[in-house]
Amino acid sequence: MRIYRGKKHIINNNKCVKFLFEELHRQRCPEADFAERTGIHRDTLRGWRTRVNPKVNDLNFVLNTLGYEIVVRPIKNEET
């Protein structure tokens, strides 16, 4: 297990991606360890954090690894 070196800057504005990396930070899990655990390359994770949106399958897989699931629900209508 590697030493956790702190929170990395999240450039990607996707809410799910931000949640993923905030959760990694909360669990004090280095990206390199998470990459080994999930089988997703470190450069792929770095790309998600900085510029690329992951495929839904991949995002669902990594969130499941952290104990979360993606749920689809209707958007609340602000007028009612």
Buried (B, 14 or more C-beta within 10 A) or exposed (E): EEEBEEEBEBEBEBEBBBBBBEBBBEEEBBBEBBBBEBEBEBEBBBBBBEEEBBEEEBBBBBBEBBEBEEEEEEEEEEEE
